[in-house]
Amino acid sequence: MTQPDTPSTHGLPTEDERRAQDVVARILARQGTALASTAQQDHSDDEGALERETRTGTRRIQSGNKDREDISEVEYRQVRLERVVLVGLRTTQTEEEAETSLRELAALAQTAGSEVLDGIIQKRVKPDPATYLGSGKAKELADIVRAVEADTVIVNEELAPSQRRGLEDVVNAKVVDRTALILDIFAQHAKSREGKAQVELAQLEYLLPRLRGWGESMSRQAGGRVAAGAGIGSRGPGETKIELDRRRIRTRMAKLREDIKKMEPARRTQRLARRRGSVPSVAIAGYTNAGKSTLLNRLTGAGVLVEDALFATLDPTVRRSATSDGRVYTITDTVGFVRNLPTQLVEAFRSTLEEVGEADILVHVVDAAHPDPVGQVEAVRAVLDTIEGAADIPELIVLNKADLAAPEQLAVLRTTYPDSVAVSAFSGFGIEHLKAVLEDMLPRPSVRVDVVVPYSRGDLIHQVHEDGEVELEEYVDAGTRIVARTDEQLATRLREAALAQGSSDE
């Protein structure tokens, strides 16, 4: 693909150049991205408006400064995205799949605060080990970067350190891969202490094998004075500067893992408390920007942040809801997934993803208006397969944005997933039907009791109403007769109270 406004030698664009222009136009227009389907929806009045305003205020601003500087120390690259050109490689995919993937990269770049100027797709059997694209296409990319005055190139795969250096030397601009871009978005959106620690750990795991510098600074031994003034107690025997920095990063990673491990008991205690109360749990999972947070707000009135951006939600949100017959259950909104989600993030967010593995029902939200919803489902299931216990949880496919999807596409999806439910979390279409389906899927208490509980044990009656299913409640001389379904533990306590009163369990 060539730069869109490069004329042919005859003054008019060739057929290949016209096709290239069309592809670039589609990429820059974000047609077919997760963001495009909801671009016209207005969330300005919801309770997440303040958080959206805060995020907008911290987005990067454009500047004329180039990021290609002579750095004499270790290259701790902060992803400072401003004016970018996108690069994709088409190997075994179809042309449409390659374009869809690059449009998703454009949406990711814009979520990170970038201005996407251009994009190219190179067809190769496999990536070039030196420059990823090959020398000829890399030089063509360099011409595009100069023409549009870009300062950053974003590649739609994870690059080896040597590939990034090789491509960077040719284009004379900073090169960032897909993994670094996603990590940067996570770093911008993390709010909780646990979320920030998880993101930092993932960033350091990504950075460690990519440390490099220029000149002799990396091979110089630390000697009597350790760099950055660390001083006594931080030196290793004859360490070079880069070895010292690697050791510091490993030390920091160990500290972060320990911190995250210490945070796990609090989350586990909360889950156990819900379990002890026999409160069923529903986990909402799905592709990023499929509408999970909007659905949570619609089902519970939670008022959590809803933003037309990828990875708007990083920290799990748990809310309570109730069925039409009064049964209480919890709904958890989880982090969204994406194709080729960096393994560093999956590992770092392991404790958060356990919320999915501990659920009774998995609500899998799918963007029905996306051009490749089936591919999104497969990407989400690939991540879920790495979570212990998730494969055994009943799954309910929810086809969200049904009001925006073409009728033919919706019909195909309902055929592909026959037990799915079509809804619009934004407008409320299909929500009542979804609630009814969830009610039927929720686990029911297994023990039926018919007892007379003394009036002095009103706490037990209250707990039955909270955690069980009441079939009959009447007041007799000896106390409250209650016929209900409960868990084994509560049933035992009810029987003991009835026996103490002199009643019998039927």
BAPAKE-652795 format. One record per residue (C-alpha): chain; x, y, z. Coordinates in Angstrom, 2 decimals, padded with zeros to 5 digits. Example, Ala and Ser with C-alpha at 12.3 -4.5 7.8 and 13.67 -1.06 7.14 Angstrom:
+-------+---------+---------+---------+
: tormi :      xx :      yy :      zz :
+-------+---------+---------+---------+
:     A :  012.30 : -004.50 :  007.80 :
:     A :  013.67 : -001.06 :  007.14 :
+-------+---------+---------+---------+
//
This chain:
+-------+---------+---------+---------+
: tormi :      xx :      yy :      zz :
+-------+---------+---------+---------+
:     A :  000.00 :  000.00 :  000.00 :
:     A :  001.28 :  003.47 : -000.78 :
:     A :  000.70 :  006.87 :  000.64 :
:     A : -002.82 :  007.99 : -000.34 :
:     A : -001.94 :  011.16 : -002.24 :
:     A :  001.17 :  009.94 : -004.07 :
:     A :  000.44 :  010.25 : -007.83 :
:     A :  001.53 :  007.73 : -010.39 :
:     A :  004.22 :  008.49 : -012.94 :
:     A :  001.45 :  009.36 : -015.47 :
:     A : -000.18 :  011.93 : -013.19 :
:     A : -003.22 :  009.76 : -012.36 :
:     A : -003.46 :  007.12 : -009.61 :
:     A : -003.10 :  003.54 : -010.76 :
:     A : -005.69 :  000.87 : -009.90 :
:     A : -003.50 : -000.40 : -007.03 :
:     A : -003.04 :  003.12 : -005.71 :
:     A : -006.80 :  003.78 : -005.82 :
:     A : -007.45 :  000.58 : -003.90 :
:     A : -004.79 :  001.59 : -001.39 :
:     A : -006.46 :  004.98 : -000.96 :
:     A : -009.81 :  003.30 : -000.32 :
:     A : -008.32 :  001.02 :  002.33 :
:     A : -006.61 :  003.92 :  004.12 :
:     A : -009.83 :  005.93 :  004.03 :
:     A : -011.73 :  003.07 :  005.64 :
:     A : -009.07 :  002.65 :  008.31 :
:     A : -008.99 :  006.33 :  009.20 :
:     A : -012.79 :  006.49 :  009.23 :
:     A : -012.83 :  003.63 :  011.78 :
:     A : -015.57 :  001.86 :  009.81 :
:     A : -016.16 : -001.54 :  011.31 :
:     A : -014.36 : -000.87 :  014.60 :
:     A : -015.89 : -001.47 :  017.98 :
:     A : -016.07 :  002.30 :  018.40 :
:     A : -017.82 :  003.06 :  015.11 :
:     A : -021.05 :  001.27 :  016.05 :
:     A : -021.61 :  003.53 :  019.06 :
:     A : -020.04 :  006.74 :  017.81 :
:     A : -023.35 :  008.64 :  017.78 :
:     A : -024.58 :  007.52 :  021.20 :
:     A : -024.66 :  010.22 :  023.86 :
:     A : -023.61 :  009.22 :  027.38 :
:     A : -023.24 :  012.77 :  028.67 :
:     A : -025.97 :  012.44 :  031.28 :
:     A : -024.90 :  009.19 :  032.95 :
:     A : -023.03 :  008.96 :  036.26 :
:     A : -019.70 :  008.20 :  034.59 :
:     A : -019.50 :  011.67 :  033.02 :
:     A : -017.08 :  012.98 :  035.66 :
:     A : -014.62 :  010.13 :  035.12 :
:     A : -014.81 :  010.61 :  031.34 :
:     A : -014.06 :  014.30 :  031.75 :
:     A : -011.06 :  013.47 :  033.94 :
:     A : -009.70 :  011.04 :  031.36 :
:     A : -010.16 :  013.54 :  028.56 :
:     A : -008.22 :  016.12 :  030.54 :
:     A : -005.23 :  013.81 :  030.88 :
:     A : -005.08 :  012.78 :  027.22 :
:     A : -001.93 :  013.63 :  025.36 :
:     A : -001.76 :  016.91 :  023.48 :
:     A : -000.09 :  017.36 :  020.14 :
:     A :  003.39 :  018.81 :  020.01 :
:     A :  005.98 :  019.37 :  017.37 :
:     A :  008.74 :  017.67 :  019.32 :
:     A :  010.23 :  014.57 :  017.82 :
:     A :  010.81 :  011.61 :  020.09 :
:     A :  013.96 :  010.40 :  018.34 :
:     A :  016.64 :  011.65 :  020.72 :
:     A :  020.13 :  010.50 :  021.60 :
:     A :  019.61 :  008.75 :  024.92 :
:     A :  022.77 :  007.85 :  026.80 :
:     A :  021.04 :  005.95 :  029.57 :
:     A :  018.78 :  002.91 :  029.45 :
:     A :  015.90 :  003.45 :  027.08 :
:     A :  012.92 :  003.46 :  029.42 :
:     A :  010.42 :  004.16 :  026.65 :
:     A :  007.32 :  005.91 :  027.78 :
:     A :  004.74 :  005.51 :  025.03 :
:     A :  004.16 :  009.13 :  024.02 :
:     A :  001.83 :  008.74 :  021.08 :
:     A :  000.90 :  011.80 :  019.06 :
:     A :  000.92 :  011.64 :  015.25 :
:     A :  001.02 :  008.02 :  014.12 :
:     A :  001.13 :  005.79 :  011.06 :
:     A : -000.26 :  002.25 :  011.36 :
:     A :  001.42 : -000.85 :  009.95 :
:     A : -000.18 : -004.25 :  009.41 :
:     A :  001.11 : -007.50 :  007.96 :
:     A : -001.17 : -009.82 :  006.01 :
:     A :  000.05 : -013.41 :  006.01 :
:     A : -002.70 : -016.04 :  006.09 :
:     A : -005.64 : -013.67 :  006.64 :
:     A : -008.03 : -012.48 :  003.99 :
:     A : -007.83 : -008.87 :  002.87 :
:     A : -011.01 : -008.06 :  004.81 :
:     A : -009.66 : -009.63 :  008.01 :
:     A : -006.41 : -007.68 :  007.69 :
:     A : -008.31 : -004.42 :  007.22 :
:     A : -010.59 : -005.12 :  010.19 :
:     A : -007.57 : -005.83 :  012.37 :
:     A : -005.89 : -002.57 :  011.32 :
:     A : -009.09 : -000.62 :  011.96 :
:     A : -009.12 : -002.05 :  015.46 :
:     A : -005.51 : -000.87 :  015.85 :
:     A : -006.66 :  002.61 :  014.77 :
:     A : -009.33 :  002.54 :  017.49 :
:     A : -006.73 :  001.46 :  020.05 :
:     A : -004.40 :  004.27 :  018.97 :
:     A : -007.16 :  006.86 :  019.22 :
:     A : -008.15 :  005.55 :  022.65 :
:     A : -004.53 :  006.11 :  023.71 :
:     A : -004.77 :  009.72 :  022.56 :
:     A : -003.14 :  009.52 :  019.12 :
:     A : -003.97 :  011.17 :  015.85 :
:     A : -003.93 :  008.47 :  013.18 :
:     A : -002.60 :  009.91 :  009.91 :
:     A : -002.07 :  006.94 :  007.61 :
:     A : -001.80 :  003.18 :  007.46 :
:     A : -000.29 :  000.46 :  005.29 :
:     A : -000.79 : -003.29 :  004.96 :
:     A :  002.05 : -005.44 :  003.60 :
:     A :  001.41 : -008.93 :  002.21 :
:     A :  004.18 : -011.38 :  003.08 :
:     A :  004.45 : -015.10 :  003.77 :
:     A :  006.07 : -014.33 :  007.13 :
:     A :  007.50 : -011.26 :  008.91 :
:     A :  010.98 : -010.13 :  007.92 :
:     A :  013.35 : -010.95 :  010.81 :
:     A :  015.26 : -007.67 :  010.39 :
:     A :  012.65 : -004.97 :  009.74 :
:     A :  009.34 : -006.89 :  010.03 :
:     A :  008.13 : -005.44 :  006.68 :
:     A :  011.15 : -006.03 :  004.47 :
:     A :  013.65 : -003.42 :  003.33 :
:     A :  011.64 : -002.10 :  000.37 :
:     A :  008.38 : -001.63 :  002.28 :
:     A :  010.26 : -000.17 :  005.24 :
:     A :  011.73 :  002.53 :  002.98 :
:     A :  008.26 :  003.21 :  001.58 :
:     A :  007.00 :  003.56 :  005.15 :
:     A :  009.81 :  006.02 :  005.88 :
:     A :  008.61 :  008.17 :  002.95 :
:     A :  005.05 :  008.14 :  004.31 :
:     A :  006.23 :  009.07 :  007.81 :
:     A :  008.16 :  012.05 :  006.43 :
:     A :  005.30 :  013.12 :  004.15 :
:     A :  002.65 :  013.22 :  006.88 :
:     A :  005.13 :  014.43 :  009.54 :
:     A :  004.40 :  011.53 :  011.88 :
:     A :  006.53 :  010.89 :  014.94 :
:     A :  005.45 :  007.32 :  015.74 :
:     A :  004.82 :  004.08 :  013.86 :
:     A :  002.48 :  001.51 :  015.46 :
:     A :  002.83 : -002.09 :  014.31 :
:     A : -000.14 : -004.44 :  014.62 :
:     A :  001.82 : -007.28 :  016.24 :
:     A :  004.35 : -007.75 :  019.01 :
:     A :  007.81 : -007.08 :  017.61 :
:     A :  011.05 : -008.73 :  018.58 :
:     A :  013.53 : -006.16 :  019.97 :
:     A :  015.75 : -006.56 :  016.90 :
:     A :  012.81 : -006.00 :  014.53 :
:     A :  011.82 : -002.83 :  016.30 :
:     A :  015.36 : -001.49 :  016.22 :
:     A :  015.77 : -002.41 :  012.56 :
:     A :  012.49 : -000.76 :  011.51 :
:     A :  013.20 :  002.27 :  013.67 :
:     A :  016.59 :  002.81 :  012.04 :
:     A :  014.98 :  002.83 :  008.57 :
:     A :  011.96 :  005.06 :  009.25 :
:     A :  013.80 :  007.39 :  011.66 :
:     A :  010.81 :  007.56 :  013.99 :
:     A :  009.79 :  005.79 :  017.15 :
:     A :  008.30 :  002.33 :  016.57 :
:     A :  005.72 :  000.95 :  019.00 :
:     A :  004.11 : -002.47 :  018.76 :
:     A :  000.56 : -003.53 :  019.59 :
:     A :  001.50 : -004.87 :  023.03 :
:     A :  003.11 : -001.61 :  024.14 :
:     A :  000.05 :  000.29 :  022.90 :
:     A : -002.39 : -001.85 :  024.90 :
:     A : -000.19 : -001.61 :  027.99 :
:     A : -000.21 :  002.17 :  027.63 :
:     A : -004.02 :  002.28 :  027.48 :
:     A : -004.20 :  000.12 :  030.59 :
:     A : -001.76 :  002.45 :  032.36 :
:     A : -003.98 :  005.44 :  031.52 :
:     A : -007.19 :  003.78 :  032.71 :
:     A : -006.07 :  001.95 :  035.86 :
:     A : -007.60 :  003.55 :  038.96 :
:     A : -007.40 :  001.15 :  041.88 :
:     A : -004.18 :  000.30 :  043.74 :
:     A : -004.42 : -003.28 :  042.56 :
:     A : -005.08 : -002.27 :  038.96 :
:     A : -002.10 :  000.09 :  038.90 :
:     A :  000.18 : -002.58 :  040.35 :
:     A : -001.02 : -005.14 :  037.80 :
:     A : -000.39 : -002.76 :  034.90 :
:     A :  003.07 : -001.79 :  036.14 :
:     A :  004.01 : -005.45 :  036.52 :
:     A :  002.89 : -006.17 :  032.96 :
:     A :  004.83 : -003.16 :  031.65 :
:     A :  008.03 : -004.25 :  033.41 :
:     A :  007.70 : -007.81 :  032.10 :
:     A :  007.40 : -006.35 :  028.60 :
:     A :  010.30 : -003.91 :  029.12 :
:     A :  012.85 : -006.27 :  030.67 :
:     A :  014.02 : -008.03 :  027.48 :
:     A :  013.90 : -004.74 :  025.56 :
:     A :  016.36 : -002.65 :  027.55 :
:     A :  018.91 : -000.99 :  025.33 :
:     A :  020.92 :  002.20 :  024.98 :
:     A :  023.43 :  003.91 :  022.80 :
:     A :  027.19 :  004.36 :  023.06 :
:     A :  029.25 :  002.70 :  025.76 :
:     A :  027.00 :  003.51 :  028.70 :
:     A :  025.41 :  000.07 :  028.74 :
:     A :  028.72 : -001.81 :  028.81 :
:     A :  030.35 :  000.42 :  031.41 :
:     A :  030.67 : -001.23 :  034.83 :
:     A :  028.92 :  000.53 :  037.68 :
:     A :  032.18 :  000.77 :  039.67 :
:     A :  032.36 :  002.76 :  042.89 :
:     A :  029.32 :  004.89 :  042.19 :
:     A :  026.16 :  003.16 :  041.18 :
:     A :  024.04 :  004.96 :  038.62 :
:     A :  021.09 :  007.01 :  039.84 :
:     A :  022.78 :  007.37 :  043.24 :
:     A :  021.65 :  004.00 :  044.60 :
:     A :  024.94 :  003.77 :  046.52 :
:     A :  026.04 :  001.15 :  049.04 :
:     A :  024.11 : -002.09 :  049.07 :
:     A :  022.87 : -001.87 :  045.48 :
:     A :  026.01 : -002.95 :  043.64 :
:     A :  026.67 : -006.35 :  042.16 :
:     A :  030.16 : -007.70 :  041.48 :
:     A :  031.34 : -006.02 :  038.29 :
:     A :  027.86 : -005.25 :  037.00 :
:     A :  027.47 : -003.26 :  033.83 :
:     A :  024.93 : -000.47 :  033.72 :
:     A :  022.35 : -002.54 :  031.84 :
:     A :  022.80 : -005.47 :  034.24 :
:     A :  022.17 : -003.14 :  037.14 :
:     A :  018.99 : -001.81 :  035.58 :
:     A :  017.76 : -005.32 :  034.84 :
:     A :  018.35 : -006.28 :  038.45 :
:     A :  016.43 : -003.24 :  039.65 :
:     A :  013.51 : -004.11 :  037.37 :
:     A :  013.46 : -007.71 :  038.63 :
:     A :  013.50 : -006.44 :  042.21 :
:     A :  010.59 : -004.13 :  041.47 :
:     A :  008.67 : -006.94 :  039.74 :
:     A :  009.14 : -009.18 :  042.78 :
:     A :  007.82 : -006.38 :  045.02 :
:     A :  004.77 : -005.87 :  042.78 :
:     A :  003.99 : -009.60 :  042.73 :
:     A :  004.17 : -009.63 :  046.52 :
:     A :  001.88 : -006.58 :  046.74 :
:     A : -000.67 : -008.13 :  044.37 :
:     A : -000.52 : -011.38 :  046.34 :
:     A : -001.30 : -009.45 :  049.54 :
:     A : -004.33 : -007.84 :  047.87 :
:     A : -005.83 : -011.20 :  046.84 :
:     A : -007.14 : -012.18 :  050.33 :
:     A : -009.44 : -009.14 :  050.45 :
:     A : -011.01 : -010.06 :  047.10 :
:     A : -011.19 : -013.72 :  048.14 :
:     A : -012.85 : -012.77 :  051.45 :
:     A : -015.49 : -010.78 :  049.60 :
:     A : -016.21 : -013.72 :  047.32 :
:     A : -016.40 : -016.14 :  050.26 :
:     A : -018.76 : -013.80 :  052.09 :
:     A : -021.10 : -013.87 :  049.11 :
:     A : -020.76 : -017.64 :  048.93 :
:     A : -021.53 : -018.08 :  052.63 :
:     A : -024.70 : -016.12 :  052.10 :
:     A : -025.55 : -018.36 :  049.13 :
:     A : -025.72 : -015.33 :  046.88 :
:     A : -025.38 : -016.48 :  043.25 :
:     A : -022.96 : -014.52 :  041.10 :
:     A : -023.09 : -013.48 :  037.45 :
:     A : -019.91 : -012.34 :  035.64 :
:     A : -020.15 : -010.13 :  032.57 :
:     A : -017.33 : -010.82 :  030.10 :
:     A : -016.74 : -009.98 :  026.48 :
:     A : -014.72 : -008.13 :  023.91 :
:     A : -013.64 : -004.61 :  024.76 :
:     A : -016.26 : -001.94 :  024.03 :
:     A : -018.99 : -004.57 :  023.49 :
:     A : -021.20 : -002.71 :  026.00 :
:     A : -020.54 : -004.62 :  029.25 :
:     A : -020.61 : -001.58 :  031.54 :
:     A : -023.71 : -000.20 :  029.84 :
:     A : -025.42 : -003.56 :  030.39 :
:     A : -024.40 : -003.56 :  034.07 :
:     A : -025.88 : -000.08 :  034.47 :
:     A : -029.08 : -001.18 :  032.73 :
:     A : -029.49 : -004.30 :  034.90 :
:     A : -028.55 : -002.74 :  038.26 :
:     A : -028.54 :  001.06 :  037.93 :
:     A : -024.87 :  000.93 :  038.95 :
:     A : -023.86 :  004.20 :  037.29 :
:     A : -020.36 :  002.96 :  036.40 :
:     A : -018.22 :  004.66 :  033.77 :
:     A : -019.40 :  004.18 :  030.19 :
:     A : -017.05 :  005.53 :  027.54 :
:     A : -016.85 :  005.07 :  023.78 :
:     A : -013.28 :  003.80 :  024.09 :
:     A : -011.45 :  000.49 :  024.26 :
:     A : -010.58 : -000.84 :  027.73 :
:     A : -012.64 :  001.81 :  029.53 :
:     A : -013.14 : -000.66 :  032.41 :
:     A : -010.14 : -002.22 :  034.16 :
:     A : -011.23 : -002.62 :  037.77 :
:     A : -014.02 : -005.15 :  038.46 :
:     A : -017.29 : -003.64 :  039.64 :
:     A : -019.67 : -005.79 :  041.71 :
:     A : -023.32 : -004.79 :  042.14 :
:     A : -026.36 : -006.50 :  043.65 :
:     A : -029.56 : -007.20 :  041.79 :
:     A : -032.70 : -009.19 :  042.48 :
:     A : -035.03 : -011.43 :  040.51 :
:     A : -038.75 : -010.75 :  040.17 :
:     A : -039.42 : -013.19 :  043.03 :
:     A : -036.91 : -011.47 :  045.33 :
:     A : -033.81 : -013.68 :  045.00 :
:     A : -030.64 : -011.63 :  045.37 :
:     A : -027.62 : -012.15 :  043.12 :
:     A : -024.47 : -010.21 :  042.24 :
:     A : -023.28 : -009.01 :  038.82 :
:     A : -019.59 : -008.36 :  038.16 :
:     A : -018.34 : -006.17 :  035.31 :
:     A : -014.88 : -007.32 :  034.23 :
:     A : -012.06 : -006.08 :  032.02 :
:     A : -012.67 : -006.48 :  028.30 :
:     A : -010.64 : -008.77 :  026.08 :
:     A : -009.13 : -008.21 :  022.65 :
:     A : -007.47 : -010.30 :  019.96 :
:     A : -003.91 : -011.21 :  020.84 :
:     A : -004.24 : -009.82 :  024.36 :
:     A : -000.66 : -009.54 :  025.68 :
:     A :  000.27 : -012.52 :  027.82 :
:     A :  001.83 : -010.12 :  030.31 :
:     A : -001.60 : -008.61 :  030.96 :
:     A : -003.34 : -011.96 :  031.28 :
:     A : -000.81 : -013.04 :  033.91 :
:     A : -000.79 : -009.71 :  035.75 :
:     A : -004.60 : -009.57 :  035.88 :
:     A : -004.90 : -013.19 :  036.97 :
:     A : -006.40 : -012.29 :  040.37 :
:     A : -008.96 : -010.01 :  038.72 :
:     A : -009.93 : -012.62 :  036.14 :
:     A : -010.62 : -015.07 :  038.97 :
:     A : -013.91 : -013.19 :  039.40 :
:     A : -014.98 : -014.87 :  036.17 :
:     A : -013.83 : -018.33 :  037.27 :
:     A : -015.82 : -018.08 :  040.53 :
:     A : -019.13 : -017.09 :  038.91 :
:     A : -022.26 : -019.21 :  038.65 :
:     A : -023.22 : -017.77 :  035.24 :
:     A : -021.08 : -016.17 :  032.56 :
:     A : -022.85 : -013.47 :  030.54 :
:     A : -020.79 : -013.19 :  027.35 :
:     A : -021.58 : -009.83 :  025.74 :
:     A : -021.06 : -009.64 :  021.97 :
:     A : -021.15 : -006.52 :  019.78 :
:     A : -023.73 : -007.64 :  017.21 :
:     A : -023.02 : -004.57 :  015.05 :
:     A : -019.33 : -005.40 :  014.64 :
:     A : -018.23 : -006.78 :  011.23 :
:     A : -016.66 : -009.86 :  012.85 :
:     A : -018.60 : -010.75 :  016.02 :
:     A : -017.82 : -014.47 :  015.70 :
:     A : -014.10 : -013.65 :  015.70 :
:     A : -014.61 : -011.60 :  018.85 :
:     A : -016.38 : -014.51 :  020.55 :
:     A : -013.48 : -016.81 :  019.69 :
:     A : -010.94 : -014.28 :  021.00 :
:     A : -012.79 : -013.99 :  024.31 :
:     A : -013.15 : -017.75 :  024.69 :
:     A : -009.42 : -018.17 :  024.03 :
:     A : -008.69 : -015.99 :  027.08 :
:     A : -011.41 : -017.65 :  029.17 :
:     A : -009.83 : -021.03 :  028.47 :
:     A : -006.77 : -019.87 :  030.45 :
:     A : -008.88 : -019.14 :  033.56 :
:     A : -009.30 : -022.08 :  035.93 :
:     A : -012.92 : -023.18 :  036.23 :
:     A : -014.29 : -020.85 :  033.53 :
:     A : -014.89 : -023.66 :  031.04 :
:     A : -017.41 : -025.32 :  033.40 :
:     A : -019.55 : -022.22 :  033.95 :
:     A : -022.87 : -021.97 :  032.06 :
:     A : -022.51 : -019.33 :  029.34 :
:     A : -025.23 : -016.99 :  028.09 :
:     A : -024.43 : -015.17 :  024.85 :
:     A : -025.94 : -011.66 :  024.84 :
:     A : -026.05 : -010.01 :  021.40 :
:     A : -025.76 : -006.36 :  022.39 :
:     A : -026.31 : -003.34 :  020.08 :
:     A : -029.04 : -005.32 :  018.33 :
:     A : -030.70 : -002.03 :  017.35 :
:     A : -027.58 : -001.07 :  015.37 :
:     A : -026.93 : -004.44 :  013.74 :
:     A : -028.17 : -005.29 :  010.26 :
:     A : -031.20 : -007.66 :  010.43 :
:     A : -029.40 : -010.24 :  008.28 :
:     A : -026.33 : -010.25 :  010.54 :
:     A : -028.49 : -010.54 :  013.65 :
:     A : -030.31 : -013.50 :  012.10 :
:     A : -027.00 : -015.22 :  011.31 :
:     A : -025.77 : -014.68 :  014.88 :
:     A : -028.97 : -016.06 :  016.39 :
:     A : -028.56 : -019.12 :  014.19 :
:     A : -024.89 : -019.49 :  015.18 :
:     A : -025.75 : -019.06 :  018.87 :
:     A : -029.31 : -020.42 :  019.16 :
:     A : -029.66 : -019.84 :  022.92 :
:     A : -028.48 : -016.22 :  022.72 :
:     A : -030.50 : -013.16 :  023.74 :
:     A : -030.60 : -010.02 :  021.58 :
:     A : -030.64 : -006.74 :  023.51 :
:     A : -029.69 : -003.09 :  023.33 :
:     A : -028.18 : -002.04 :  026.65 :
:     A : -028.27 :  001.57 :  025.45 :
:     A : -031.99 :  001.75 :  024.60 :
:     A : -033.28 : -001.00 :  026.90 :
:     A : -034.55 : -003.27 :  024.12 :
:     A : -034.69 : -006.94 :  025.23 :
:     A : -033.53 : -006.25 :  028.81 :
:     A : -036.66 : -007.69 :  030.45 :
:     A : -036.29 : -010.88 :  028.43 :
:     A : -032.63 : -011.07 :  029.46 :
:     A : -033.59 : -010.71 :  033.13 :
:     A : -036.11 : -013.55 :  032.77 :
:     A : -033.52 : -015.82 :  031.14 :
:     A : -031.01 : -015.02 :  033.92 :
:     A : -033.64 : -015.86 :  036.56 :
:     A : -034.14 : -019.30 :  035.04 :
:     A : -030.39 : -019.94 :  034.84 :
:     A : -029.55 : -018.87 :  038.40 :
:     A : -028.88 : -021.79 :  040.73 :
:     A : -031.74 : -022.48 :  043.10 :
:     A : -031.46 : -023.58 :  046.75 :
:     A : -031.39 : -027.37 :  046.95 :
:     A : -033.17 : -028.16 :  050.26 :
:     A : -036.91 : -027.79 :  050.84 :
:     A : -038.05 : -027.14 :  054.41 :
:     A : -041.47 : -026.88 :  056.03 :
:     A : -040.99 : -025.76 :  059.63 :
:     A : -042.49 : -023.60 :  062.35 :
:     A : -039.90 : -021.14 :  063.62 :
:     A : -040.46 : -019.43 :  066.98 :
:     A : -041.22 : -015.71 :  066.83 :
:     A : -038.00 : -015.02 :  068.75 :
:     A : -035.98 : -016.20 :  065.71 :
:     A : -037.09 : -013.56 :  063.26 :
:     A : -033.47 : -013.36 :  062.08 :
:     A : -033.81 : -016.80 :  060.50 :
:     A : -037.03 : -015.80 :  058.70 :
:     A : -035.28 : -012.70 :  057.41 :
:     A : -032.35 : -014.77 :  056.14 :
:     A : -034.72 : -017.14 :  054.34 :
:     A : -036.21 : -014.16 :  052.52 :
:     A : -032.74 : -012.87 :  051.67 :
:     A : -031.07 : -016.09 :  050.53 :
:     A : -033.82 : -018.61 :  049.85 :
:     A : -037.08 : -018.99 :  047.95 :
:     A : -040.21 : -018.66 :  050.08 :
:     A : -043.21 : -020.71 :  048.92 :
:     A : -045.48 : -020.16 :  051.92 :
:     A : -045.35 : -018.03 :  055.07 :
:     A : -048.11 : -018.01 :  057.70 :
:     A : -048.39 : -017.17 :  061.37 :
:     A : -049.54 : -019.85 :  063.84 :
:     A : -049.65 : -020.02 :  067.63 :
:     A : -046.20 : -021.62 :  067.95 :
:     A : -044.47 : -019.20 :  065.57 :
:     A : -044.01 : -018.57 :  061.86 :
:     A : -044.64 : -021.49 :  059.58 :
:     A : -042.44 : -021.19 :  056.52 :
:     A : -042.19 : -023.42 :  053.47 :
:     A : -039.13 : -022.56 :  051.44 :
:     A : -036.08 : -023.76 :  049.56 :
:     A : -032.71 : -022.92 :  051.15 :
:     A : -029.14 : -024.15 :  051.23 :
:     A : -028.17 : -027.03 :  053.52 :
:     A : -026.61 : -024.81 :  056.22 :
:     A : -029.65 : -022.57 :  056.64 :
:     A : -032.00 : -025.56 :  056.50 :
:     A : -030.13 : -027.14 :  059.43 :
:     A : -030.45 : -023.97 :  061.50 :
:     A : -034.18 : -023.75 :  060.76 :
:     A : -034.73 : -027.36 :  061.80 :
:     A : -032.78 : -026.85 :  065.02 :
:     A : -034.89 : -023.78 :  065.86 :
:     A : -038.09 : -025.72 :  065.13 :
:     A : -037.02 : -028.67 :  067.29 :
:     A : -036.17 : -026.34 :  070.15 :
:     A : -039.73 : -025.07 :  069.93 :
:     A : -041.09 : -028.60 :  069.96 :
:     A : -042.14 : -028.57 :  066.33 :
:     A : -041.26 : -031.14 :  063.70 :
:     A : -039.94 : -030.92 :  060.17 :
:     A : -042.30 : -032.39 :  057.61 :
+-------+---------+---------+---------+
//
